Amino acid sequence: MPNKKAAVLDWSSSVATAIQQLGAQPVAADINNFARPFNKGELDMLVAPAMLYWPYELKQGLGDNGGIYSTPLMQTTATLLINRDLLKKKSPDLDSRVAAFHAITSEFLDDMLTNIFATIEKTEKEVPKKYWMILEPANEQKFQQAMHDARIQMTKDGIYDAKMMKVLKKVRCKIEPAAAECTATDE
């Protein structure tokens, strides 16, 4: 992908790093403007979920010869930070309240994720089949190696959490146990 430009949301340093590993040039964009240069032909690629195909009219940028390669590319996390000392003064039973909050939010998040995955599946089915592409095995191998190298580098750089990366590798290897990374010990 040398000399190719890819729109990357400007807060996503991990995706920018992955794009660079693939040999392309990341171009910072935000949610308001990332599709416009792609649709005008000023960018070669953009990293976005398929659910943006219709609202951002990505058919314009894809034209007749464009394609969509589907791969999980990003992890999303949420964190709740609290001033434990301050809250403990106001609520001596803080630990039991946090445990109850965790139980409630875990159930809520499970339901929410089920709905999100259903929406993603429905949305992907609405994108015309002609755009979905499968990489040739040699290119797929290069892509996976670049992503592997990017994950290792981003973990070393502190962008990714090493424990989370081990969990995600287990998930990927459960889905595709024959993948080269599943026998590798460098990640």
MDTraj code that builds the backbone (N, CA, C; nanometers):
import mdtraj as md
import numpy as np

residues = "MET PRO ASN LYS LYS ALA ALA VAL LEU ASP TRP SER SER SER VAL ALA THR ALA ILE GLN GLN LEU GLY ALA GLN PRO VAL ALA ALA ASP ILE ASN ASN PHE ALA ARG PRO PHE ASN LYS GLY GLU LEU ASP MET LEU VAL ALA PRO ALA MET LEU TYR TRP PRO TYR GLU LEU LYS GLN GLY LEU GLY ASP ASN GLY GLY ILE TYR SER THR PRO LEU MET GLN THR THR ALA THR LEU LEU ILE ASN ARG ASP LEU LEU LYS LYS LYS SER PRO ASP LEU ASP SER ARG VAL ALA ALA PHE HIS ALA ILE THR SER GLU PHE LEU ASP ASP MET LEU THR ASN ILE PHE ALA THR ILE GLU LYS THR GLU LYS GLU VAL PRO LYS LYS TYR TRP MET ILE LEU GLU PRO ALA ASN GLU GLN LYS PHE GLN GLN ALA MET HIS ASP ALA ARG ILE GLN MET THR LYS ASP GLY ILE TYR ASP ALA LYS MET MET LYS VAL LEU LYS LYS VAL ARG CYS LYS ILE GLU PRO ALA ALA ALA GLU CYS THR ALA THR ASP GLU".split()
xyz = np.array([
    [0.0797, -0.1197, 0.0000],
    [0.0000, 0.0000, 0.0000],
    [0.0846, 0.1270, 0.0000],
    [0.2019, 0.1218, -0.0549],
    [0.2841, 0.2439, -0.0555],
    [0.2149, 0.3584, -0.1294],
    [0.2343, 0.4771, -0.0777],
    [0.1811, 0.5999, -0.1359],
    [0.0288, 0.6095, -0.1305],
    [-0.0350, 0.5244, -0.0533],
    [-0.1803, 0.5316, -0.0368],
    [-0.2098, 0.6118, 0.0895],
    [-0.3158, 0.6901, 0.0844],
    [-0.3560, 0.7714, 0.1988],
    [-0.4847, 0.7146, 0.2578],
    [-0.4876, 0.7087, 0.3914],
    [-0.6038, 0.6546, 0.4610],
    [-0.6516, 0.7509, 0.5680],
    [-0.7805, 0.7805, 0.5668],
    [-0.8388, 0.8639, 0.6722],
    [-0.8423, 0.7833, 0.8009],
    [-0.7930, 0.8447, 0.9082],
    [-0.7912, 0.7815, 1.0395],
    [-0.8419, 0.8850, 1.1389],
    [-0.9378, 0.8458, 1.2219],
    [-0.9872, 0.9395, 1.3215],
    [-0.8704, 0.9862, 1.4069],
    [-0.8587, 1.1158, 1.4239],
    [-0.7380, 1.1744, 1.4832],
    [-0.7118, 1.1357, 1.6282],
    [-0.8070, 1.0765, 1.6962],
    [-0.7840, 1.0320, 1.8325],
    [-0.7380, 0.8870, 1.8378],
    [-0.7272, 0.8219, 1.7235],
    [-0.6964, 0.6796, 1.7202],
    [-0.5517, 0.6542, 1.6794],
    [-0.4607, 0.6700, 1.7740],
    [-0.3195, 0.6491, 1.7421],
    [-0.2904, 0.5042, 1.7059],
    [-0.3656, 0.4101, 1.7614],
    [-0.3410, 0.2697, 1.7299],
    [-0.3738, 0.2386, 1.5846],
    [-0.4833, 0.2931, 1.5336],
    [-0.5187, 0.2700, 1.3930],
    [-0.4176, 0.3398, 1.3023],
    [-0.3749, 0.4601, 1.3394],
    [-0.2738, 0.5305, 1.2595],
    [-0.1455, 0.4486, 1.2520],
    [-0.1047, 0.3910, 1.3639],
    [0.0154, 0.3075, 1.3661],
    [-0.0031, 0.1847, 1.2773],
    [-0.1200, 0.1218, 1.2840],
    [-0.1465, 0.0042, 1.2004],
    [-0.1426, 0.0404, 1.0524],
    [-0.1980, 0.1549, 1.0168],
    [-0.1964, 0.2001, 0.8774],
    [-0.0520, 0.2205, 0.8319],
    [0.0307, 0.2797, 0.9158],
    [0.1722, 0.2985, 0.8817],
    [0.2423, 0.1645, 0.8650],
    [0.2099, 0.0669, 0.9503],
    [0.2694, -0.0664, 0.9383],
    [0.2364, -0.1292, 0.8033],
    [0.1209, -0.0952, 0.7498],
    [0.0796, -0.1485, 0.6198],
    [0.1449, -0.0724, 0.5047],
    [0.2193, 0.0332, 0.5370],
    [0.2899, 0.1091, 0.4349],
    [0.2116, 0.2262, 0.3786],
    [0.0954, 0.2547, 0.4360],
    [0.0147, 0.3667, 0.3890],
    [0.0350, 0.4868, 0.4807],
    [-0.0130, 0.6007, 0.4356],
    [0.0010, 0.7250, 0.5116],
    [-0.1310, 0.7583, 0.5797],
    [-0.1322, 0.7608, 0.7148],
    [-0.2551, 0.8007, 0.7828],
    [-0.2775, 0.9515, 0.7709],
    [-0.4006, 0.9893, 0.7465],
    [-0.4381, 1.1304, 0.7383],
    [-0.5416, 1.1546, 0.8473],
    [-0.5089, 1.2412, 0.9426],
    [-0.5980, 1.2677, 1.0559],
    [-0.7295, 1.3283, 1.0081],
    [-0.8354, 1.2802, 1.0658],
    [-0.9691, 1.3300, 1.0323],
    [-1.0537, 1.3212, 1.1583],
    [-1.1683, 1.3852, 1.1563],
    [-1.2603, 1.3682, 1.2674],
    [-1.3933, 1.3184, 1.2126],
    [-1.4827, 1.2858, 1.3012],
    [-1.6094, 1.2236, 1.2623],
    [-1.6907, 1.3123, 1.1675],
    [-1.6650, 1.4435, 1.1714],
    [-1.7390, 1.5357, 1.0849],
    [-1.6878, 1.5396, 0.9422],
    [-1.5592, 1.5064, 0.9211],
    [-1.5042, 1.5275, 0.7871],
    [-1.4305, 1.4092, 0.7263],
    [-1.4285, 1.2937, 0.7916],
    [-1.3435, 1.1862, 0.7407],
    [-1.3920, 1.1267, 0.6090],
    [-1.5207, 1.1279, 0.5824],
    [-1.5727, 1.0652, 0.4606],
    [-1.5633, 1.1571, 0.3386],
    [-1.5717, 1.2857, 0.3583],
    [-1.5734, 1.3803, 0.2470],
    [-1.4527, 1.3652, 0.1538],
    [-1.3281, 1.3654, 0.2045],
    [-1.2143, 1.3503, 0.1126],
    [-1.2110, 1.2127, 0.0454],
    [-1.2594, 1.1099, 0.1143],
    [-1.2658, 0.9769, 0.0523],
    [-1.3665, 0.9780, -0.0625],
    [-1.4826, 1.0356, -0.0379],
    [-1.5865, 1.0401, -0.1418],
    [-1.5454, 1.1262, -0.2610],
    [-1.4572, 1.2240, -0.2386],
    [-1.4094, 1.3100, -0.3477],
    [-1.2891, 1.2495, -0.4198],
    [-1.2385, 1.1342, -0.3724],
    [-1.1241, 1.0705, -0.4360],
    [-0.9896, 1.1252, -0.3905],
    [-0.9884, 1.2053, -0.2843],
    [-0.8639, 1.2624, -0.2331],
    [-0.7899, 1.1643, -0.1415],
    [-0.8609, 1.0638, -0.0915],
    [-0.8020, 0.9601, -0.0071],
    [-0.8300, 0.8242, -0.0702],
    [-0.7363, 0.7326, -0.0517],
    [-0.7501, 0.6002, -0.1103],
    [-0.8307, 0.5055, -0.0221],
    [-0.8242, 0.5274, 0.1080],
    [-0.8873, 0.4359, 0.2029],
    [-0.9418, 0.5133, 0.3214],
    [-1.0330, 0.4467, 0.3919],
    [-1.0716, 0.4985, 0.5204],
    [-1.1049, 0.3816, 0.6099],
    [-1.0791, 0.3997, 0.7372],
    [-1.1069, 0.2975, 0.8363],
    [-1.2362, 0.3376, 0.9051],
    [-1.3389, 0.2550, 0.8861],
    [-1.4694, 0.2886, 0.9421],
    [-1.5546, 0.1626, 0.9480],
    [-1.6491, 0.1589, 1.0392],
    [-1.7401, 0.0444, 1.0424],
    [-1.8372, 0.0508, 0.9250],
    [-1.8845, -0.0650, 0.8847],
    [-1.9768, -0.0731, 0.7712],
    [-2.1059, 0.0046, 0.7960],
    [-2.1406, 0.0257, 0.9214],
    [-2.2665, 0.0964, 0.9489],
    [-2.2626, 0.2423, 0.9024],
    [-2.1442, 0.2901, 0.8623],
    [-2.1357, 0.4265, 0.8107],
    [-2.1539, 0.4325, 0.6589],
    [-2.1677, 0.3176, 0.5937],
    [-2.1800, 0.3128, 0.4477],
    [-2.2938, 0.4017, 0.3970],
    [-2.4137, 0.3833, 0.4502],
    [-2.5296, 0.4601, 0.4013],
    [-2.5299, 0.6049, 0.4503],
    [-2.5163, 0.6317, 0.5816],
    [-2.5269, 0.7715, 0.6250],
    [-2.4186, 0.8632, 0.5683],
    [-2.2995, 0.8083, 0.5406],
    [-2.1914, 0.8905, 0.4867],
    [-2.1752, 0.8739, 0.3355],
    [-2.2697, 0.8043, 0.2749],
    [-2.2737, 0.7871, 0.1287],
    [-2.1398, 0.7398, 0.0726],
    [-2.0826, 0.6378, 0.1360],
    [-1.9500, 0.5889, 0.0976],
    [-1.9479, 0.5240, -0.0407],
    [-2.0640, 0.4987, -0.0975],
    [-2.0708, 0.4466, -0.2347],
    [-2.0006, 0.5426, -0.3309],
    [-2.0093, 0.6719, -0.3023],
    [-1.9436, 0.7716, -0.3884],
    [-1.7932, 0.7477, -0.3937],
    [-1.7319, 0.7232, -0.2798],
    [-1.5880, 0.7006, -0.2745],
    [-1.5485, 0.5645, -0.3278],
    [-1.6350, 0.4656, -0.3104],
    [-1.6049, 0.3307, -0.3591],
    [-1.6158, 0.3219, -0.5108],
    [-1.7097, 0.3975, -0.5679],
    [-1.7292, 0.3932, -0.7129],
    [-1.7612, 0.2527, -0.7606],
    [-1.7195, 0.2215, -0.8831],
    [-1.7467, 0.0889, -0.9393],
    [-1.6381, -0.0121, -0.9045],
    [-1.5183, 0.0349, -0.8711],
    [-1.4061, -0.0565, -0.8515],
    [-1.3572, -0.0655, -0.7076],
    [-1.4205, 0.0042, -0.6154],
    [-1.3772, 0.0009, -0.4763],
    [-1.4179, -0.1274, -0.4076],
    [-1.3665, -0.1464, -0.2892],
    [-1.3997, -0.2660, -0.2135],
    [-1.3898, -0.2415, -0.0651],
    [-1.4548, -0.3294, 0.0094],
    [-1.4538, -0.3219, 0.1543],
    [-1.3920, -0.4504, 0.2067],
    [-1.2868, -0.4349, 0.2835],
    [-1.2235, -0.5485, 0.3494],
    [-1.2667, -0.5450, 0.4946],
    [-1.3263, -0.6506, 0.5406],
    [-1.3769, -0.6545, 0.6776],
    [-1.2801, -0.7292, 0.7673],
    [-1.2360, -0.6611, 0.8704],
    [-1.1500, -0.7233, 0.9701],
    [-1.1644, -0.6486, 1.1013],
    [-1.1610, -0.7217, 1.2141],
    [-1.1632, -0.6499, 1.3415],
    [-1.0326, -0.5730, 1.3570],
    [-1.0427, -0.4448, 1.3831],
    [-0.9238, -0.3613, 1.3826],
    [-0.9029, -0.2868, 1.5130],
    [-1.0011, -0.2850, 1.5970],
    [-0.9888, -0.1954, 1.7101],
    [-1.0559, -0.2550, 1.8326],
    [-1.0017, -0.2227, 1.9478],
    [-1.0658, -0.2599, 2.0726],
    [-1.1173, -0.1328, 2.1382],
    [-1.2282, -0.1449, 2.2052],
    [-1.2851, -0.0289, 2.2718],
    [-1.3022, -0.0617, 2.4192],
    [-1.2636, 0.0299, 2.5034],
    [-1.2779, 0.0099, 2.6467],
    [-1.3416, 0.1338, 2.7084],
    [-1.3952, 0.1145, 2.8263],
    [-1.4498, 0.2265, 2.9026],
    [-1.4003, 0.2135, 3.0458],
    [-1.3737, 0.3247, 3.1083],
    [-1.3213, 0.3241, 3.2438],
    [-1.3976, 0.4262, 3.3272],
    [-1.4303, 0.3874, 3.4470],
    [-1.4924, 0.4799, 3.5421],
    [-1.3886, 0.5074, 3.6499],
    [-1.3478, 0.6311, 3.6617],
    [-1.2495, 0.6710, 3.7624],
    [-1.3210, 0.7383, 3.8786],
    [-1.2842, 0.6990, 3.9994],
    [-1.3465, 0.7602, 4.1169],
    [-1.2384, 0.8022, 4.2155],
    [-1.2699, 0.9033, 4.2965],
    [-1.1843, 0.9436, 4.4081],
    [-1.2327, 0.8621, 4.5269],
    [-1.1696, 0.7473, 4.5474],
    [-1.2153, 0.6503, 4.6463],
    [-1.2176, 0.7107, 4.7873],
    [-1.1152, 0.7843, 4.8244],
    [-1.1100, 0.8421, 4.9590],
    [-1.2260, 0.9382, 4.9836],
    [-1.2527, 1.0228, 4.8868],
    [-1.3623, 1.1190, 4.9002],
    [-1.4969, 1.0468, 4.9087],
    [-1.5192, 0.9505, 4.8206],
    [-1.6471, 0.8794, 4.8204],
    [-1.6641, 0.7918, 4.9440],
    [-1.5557, 0.7368, 4.9938],
    [-1.5629, 0.6513, 5.1133],
    [-1.6099, 0.7339, 5.2339],
    [-1.5696, 0.8623, 5.2403],
    [-1.6143, 0.9505, 5.3491],
    [-1.7652, 0.9740, 5.3408],
    [-1.8146, 0.9884, 5.2184],
    [-1.9568, 1.0171, 5.1991],
    [-2.0422, 0.8908, 5.2039],
    [-1.9801, 0.7786, 5.1706],
    [-2.0544, 0.6529, 5.1638],
    [-1.9661, 0.5397, 5.2169],
    [-1.9740, 0.5134, 5.3484],
    [-1.8883, 0.4102, 5.4076],
    [-1.9072, 0.2714, 5.3439],
    [-2.0237, 0.2467, 5.2851],
    [-2.0499, 0.1171, 5.2203],
    [-2.0160, 0.1210, 5.0709],
    [-1.9187, 0.2034, 5.0355],
    [-1.8797, 0.2239, 4.8957],
    [-1.8497, 0.0925, 4.8235],
    [-1.7751, 0.0030, 4.8878],
    [-1.7360, -0.1209, 4.8209],
    [-1.8567, -0.2039, 4.7790],
    [-1.9567, -0.2148, 4.8655],
    [-2.0762, -0.2922, 4.8297],
    [-2.1558, -0.2207, 4.7208],
    [-2.1564, -0.0874, 4.7246],
    [-2.2257, -0.0117, 4.6196],
    [-2.1561, -0.0280, 4.4846],
    [-2.0227, -0.0255, 4.4851],
    [-1.9473, -0.0450, 4.3610],
    [-1.9719, -0.1853, 4.3070],
    [-1.9750, -0.2843, 4.3957],
    [-2.0022, -0.4219, 4.3522],
    [-2.1417, -0.4315, 4.2893],
    [-2.2409, -0.3675, 4.3503],
    [-2.3765, -0.3686, 4.2948],
    [-2.3795, -0.2967, 4.1599],
    [-2.3109, -0.1821, 4.1541],
    [-2.3028, -0.1071, 4.0276],
    [-2.2401, -0.1933, 3.9194],
    [-2.1334, -0.2640, 3.9528],
    [-2.0653, -0.3520, 3.8563],
    [-2.1610, -0.4592, 3.8050],
    [-2.2365, -0.5207, 3.8955],
    [-2.3304, -0.6253, 3.8551],
    [-2.4372, -0.5707, 3.7602],
    [-2.4901, -0.4542, 3.7938],
    [-2.5942, -0.3930, 3.7097],
    [-2.5377, -0.3530, 3.5734],
    [-2.4224, -0.2876, 3.5741],
    [-2.3663, -0.2416, 3.4463],
    [-2.3188, -0.3583, 3.3612],
    [-2.2694, -0.4653, 3.4229],
    [-2.2267, -0.5813, 3.3451],
    [-2.3440, -0.6408, 3.2682],
    [-2.4574, -0.6538, 3.3353],
    [-2.5772, -0.7068, 3.2694],
    [-2.6221, -0.6122, 3.1579],
    [-2.6226, -0.4830, 3.1882],
    [-2.6610, -0.3821, 3.0885],
    [-2.5676, -0.3876, 2.9676],
    [-2.4361, -0.3940, 2.9928],
    [-2.3398, -0.3972, 2.8826],
    [-2.3525, -0.5246, 2.7999],
    [-2.3802, -0.6368, 2.8641],
    [-2.4023, -0.7611, 2.7884],
    [-2.5202, -0.7452, 2.6930],
    [-2.6297, -0.6891, 2.7428],
    [-2.7466, -0.6658, 2.6572],
    [-2.7145, -0.5670, 2.5466],
    [-2.6419, -0.4606, 2.5831],
    [-2.6066, -0.3586, 2.4852],
    [-2.5175, -0.4180, 2.3752],
    [-2.4192, -0.4992, 2.4135],
    [-2.3311, -0.5607, 2.3143],
    [-2.4080, -0.6549, 2.2218],
    [-2.5020, -0.7284, 2.2764],
    [-2.5850, -0.8160, 2.1932],
    [-2.6573, -0.7331, 2.0877],
    [-2.7137, -0.6208, 2.1287],
    [-2.7837, -0.5321, 2.0348],
    [-2.6873, -0.4704, 1.9334],
    [-2.5689, -0.4312, 1.9785],
    [-2.4708, -0.3720, 1.8875],
    [-2.4289, -0.4728, 1.7814],
    [-2.3987, -0.5963, 1.8236],
    [-2.3574, -0.6979, 1.7267],
    [-2.4696, -0.7302, 1.6276],
    [-2.5941, -0.7308, 1.6740],
    [-2.7078, -0.7530, 1.5841],
    [-2.7181, -0.6385, 1.4832],
    [-2.6972, -0.5159, 1.5292],
    [-2.7007, -0.3993, 1.4396],
    [-2.5887, -0.4067, 1.3372],
    [-2.4694, -0.4433, 1.3808],
    [-2.3559, -0.4555, 1.2884],
    [-2.3860, -0.5603, 1.1817],
    [-2.4345, -0.6765, 1.2241],
    [-2.4653, -0.7838, 1.1285],
    [-2.5715, -0.7387, 1.0279],
    [-2.6767, -0.6738, 1.0764],
    [-2.7830, -0.6247, 0.9876],
    [-2.7279, -0.5213, 0.8896],
    [-2.6490, -0.4283, 0.9417],
    [-2.5937, -0.3216, 0.8582],
    [-2.5010, -0.3769, 0.7515],
    [-2.4170, -0.4722, 0.7877],
    [-2.3246, -0.5303, 0.6904],
    [-2.3998, -0.6021, 0.5786],
    [-2.5136, -0.6610, 0.6120],
    [-2.5944, -0.7284, 0.5092],
    [-2.6578, -0.6275, 0.4130],
    [-2.6769, -0.5034, 0.4575],
    [-2.7380, -0.4005, 0.3735],
    [-2.6400, -0.3389, 0.2735],
    [-2.5099, -0.3569, 0.2955],
    [-2.4088, -0.3068, 0.2018],
    [-2.4088, -0.3998, 0.0808],
    [-2.4132, -0.3458, -0.0408],
    [-2.4151, -0.4320, -0.1590],
    [-2.3006, -0.5337, -0.1596],
    [-2.3339, -0.6578, -0.1928],
    [-2.2371, -0.7681, -0.1896],
    [-2.1169, -0.7431, -0.2793],
    [-2.1352, -0.6691, -0.3866],
    [-2.0249, -0.6488, -0.4810],
    [-1.9052, -0.5775, -0.4177],
    [-1.9288, -0.5063, -0.3062],
    [-1.8194, -0.4313, -0.2443],
    [-1.7350, -0.5155, -0.1484],
    [-1.7913, -0.6225, -0.0968],
    [-1.7161, -0.7034, -0.0014],
    [-1.6067, -0.7783, -0.0745],
    [-1.4845, -0.7679, -0.0241],
    [-1.3727, -0.8325, -0.0919],
    [-1.2983, -0.9270, 0.0015],
    [-1.2418, -1.0277, -0.0597],
    [-1.1578, -1.1225, 0.0119],
    [-1.0188, -1.1076, -0.0474],
    [-0.9212, -1.0858, 0.0385],
    [-0.7844, -1.0696, -0.0096],
    [-0.7289, -1.2027, -0.0589],
    [-0.6418, -1.1958, -0.1586],
    [-0.5706, -1.3152, -0.2023],
    [-0.4876, -1.3633, -0.0843],
    [-0.4654, -1.4953, -0.0735],
    [-0.3942, -1.5481, 0.0440],
    [-0.2609, -1.4781, 0.0735],
    [-0.1825, -1.4476, -0.0270],
    [-0.0529, -1.3818, -0.0030],
    [-0.0734, -1.2428, 0.0571],
    [-0.1713, -1.1678, 0.0065],
    [-0.1988, -1.0347, 0.0600],
    [-0.2619, -1.0424, 0.1991],
    [-0.3461, -1.1427, 0.2203],
    [-0.4048, -1.1620, 0.3531],
    [-0.2942, -1.1902, 0.4536],
    [-0.1978, -1.2730, 0.4150],
    [-0.0857, -1.3054, 0.5033],
    [-0.0027, -1.1801, 0.5349],
    [0.0223, -1.0969, 0.4329],
    [0.0968, -0.9724, 0.4552],
    [0.0204, -0.8795, 0.5498],
    [-0.1104, -0.8704, 0.5283],
    [-0.1940, -0.7850, 0.6128],
    [-0.1892, -0.8334, 0.7572],
    [-0.2083, -0.9635, 0.7771],
    [-0.2085, -1.0184, 0.9128],
    [-0.0722, -1.0005, 0.9795],
    [0.0361, -1.0152, 0.9026],
    [0.1703, -0.9956, 0.9584],
    [0.1912, -0.8499, 0.9986],
    [0.1447, -0.7582, 0.9154],
    [0.1567, -0.6157, 0.9473],
    [0.0774, -0.5826, 1.0740],
    [-0.0424, -0.6395, 1.0859],
    [-0.1231, -0.6153, 1.2052],
    [-0.0558, -0.6760, 1.3284],
    [0.0018, -0.7937, 1.3123],
    [0.0754, -0.8612, 1.4200],
    [0.1911, -0.7724, 1.4670],
    [0.2705, -0.7243, 1.3718],
    [0.3842, -0.6375, 1.4035],
    [0.3377, -0.5085, 1.4712],
    [0.2271, -0.4533, 1.4219],
    [0.1736, -0.3295, 1.4796],
    [0.1283, -0.3527, 1.6230],
    [0.0613, -0.4656, 1.6494],
    [0.0164, -0.4942, 1.7864],
    [0.1358, -0.5058, 1.8811],
    [0.2403, -0.5753, 1.8362],
    [0.3592, -0.5908, 1.9205],
    [0.4213, -0.4544, 1.9496],
    [0.4369, -0.3720, 1.8464],
    [0.4985, -0.2409, 1.8654],
    [0.4131, -0.1514, 1.9546],
    [0.2824, -0.1527, 1.9320],
    [0.1948, -0.0668, 2.0130],
    [0.1889, -0.1126, 2.1578],
    [0.2052, -0.2428, 2.1807],
    [0.2111, -0.2920, 2.3180],
    [0.3412, -0.2459, 2.3826],
    [0.4522, -0.2563, 2.3095],
    [0.5812, -0.2091, 2.3619],
    [0.5775, -0.0593, 2.3915],
    [0.5059, 0.0159, 2.3063],
    [0.4974, 0.1613, 2.3218],
    [0.3967, 0.2045, 2.4288],
    [0.3232, 0.1090, 2.4838],
    [0.2261, 0.1411, 2.5876],
    [0.0915, 0.1877, 2.5355],
    [0.0704, 0.1798, 2.4060],
    [-0.0596, 0.2184, 2.3492],
    [-0.1628, 0.1111, 2.3833],
    [-0.1224, -0.0148, 2.3721],
    [-0.2083, -0.1280, 2.4079],
    [-0.1617, -0.1857, 2.5409],
    [-0.2548, -0.2374, 2.6171],
    [-0.2264, -0.3039, 2.7426],
    [-0.1894, -0.4505, 2.7150],
    [-0.0762, -0.4948, 2.7690],
    [-0.0256, -0.6299, 2.7413],
    [-0.1248, -0.7386, 2.7841],
    [-0.1888, -0.7212, 2.8978],
    [-0.2862, -0.8223, 2.9439],
    [-0.4047, -0.8302, 2.8483],
    [-0.4525, -0.7146, 2.8063],
    [-0.5662, -0.7129, 2.7133],
    [-0.5273, -0.7771, 2.5805],
    [-0.4061, -0.7529, 2.5364],
    [-0.3620, -0.8107, 2.4090],
    [-0.3565, -0.9631, 2.4164],
    [-0.3203, -1.0175, 2.5332],
    [-0.3209, -1.1635, 2.5498],
    [-0.4630, -1.2179, 2.5418],
    [-0.5564, -1.1465, 2.6034],
    [-0.6971, -1.1879, 2.5978],
    [-0.7473, -1.1832, 2.4533],
    [-0.7177, -1.0740, 2.3825],
    [-0.7640, -1.0603, 2.2446],
    [-0.7022, -1.1658, 2.1536],
    [-0.5765, -1.2020, 2.1788],
    [-0.5124, -1.3084, 2.0999],
    [-0.5855, -1.4400, 2.1223],
    [-0.6222, -1.4689, 2.2463],
    [-0.6975, -1.5914, 2.2746],
    [-0.8293, -1.5925, 2.1988],
    [-0.8956, -1.4769, 2.1949],
    [-1.0226, -1.4671, 2.1226],
    [-0.9999, -1.4917, 1.9734],
    [-0.8980, -1.4244, 1.9149],
    [-0.8702, -1.4427, 1.7719],
    [-0.8355, -1.5881, 1.7406],
    [-0.7586, -1.6509, 1.8283],
    [-0.7162, -1.7890, 1.8037],
    [-0.8298, -1.8888, 1.8271],
    [-0.9252, -1.8512, 1.9093],
    [-1.0433, -1.9367, 1.9247],
    [-1.1270, -1.9329, 1.7970],
    [-1.1340, -1.8133, 1.7366],
    [-1.2103, -1.7972, 1.6120],
    [-1.1377, -1.8621, 1.4948],
    [-1.0056, -1.8435, 1.4891],
    [-0.9263, -1.8978, 1.3782],
    [-0.8000, -1.9659, 1.4322],
    [-0.8148, -2.0893, 1.4825],
    [-0.7023, -2.1570, 1.5473],
    [-0.5835, -2.1861, 1.4552],
    [-0.6050, -2.1880, 1.3252],
    [-0.4959, -2.2173, 1.2313],
    [-0.4129, -2.0937, 1.1966],
    [-0.4491, -1.9788, 1.2490],
    [-0.3751, -1.8558, 1.2186],
    [-0.2319, -1.8677, 1.2692],
    [-0.1395, -1.8106, 1.1921],
    [0.0026, -1.8193, 1.2265],
    [0.0320, -1.7653, 1.3661],
    [-0.0382, -1.6599, 1.4065],
    [-0.0110, -1.5995, 1.5362],
    [-0.0407, -1.6940, 1.6530],
    [-0.1233, -1.7960, 1.6291],
    [-0.1648, -1.8845, 1.7383],
    [-0.0530, -1.9771, 1.7855],
    [0.0482, -1.9961, 1.7033],
    [0.1627, -2.0758, 1.7456],
    [0.2834, -1.9876, 1.7788],
    [0.2735, -1.8605, 1.7511],
    [0.3819, -1.7660, 1.7798],
    [0.3815, -1.7304, 1.9272],
    [0.4994, -1.7046, 1.9810],
    [0.5105, -1.6707, 2.1230],
    [0.5575, -1.5273, 2.1452],
    [0.5664, -1.4499, 2.0386],
    [0.6199, -1.3147, 2.0503],
    [0.5155, -1.2098, 2.0862],
    [0.3934, -1.2513, 2.0980],
    [0.2870, -1.1541, 2.1256],
    [0.2225, -1.1846, 2.2590],
])
top = md.Topology()
chain = top.add_chain()
for i, resn in enumerate(residues, 1):
    res = top.add_residue(resn, chain, resSeq=i)
    for name in ("N", "CA", "C"):
        top.add_atom(name, md.element.get_by_symbol(name[0]), res)
traj = md.Trajectory(xyz[None], top)
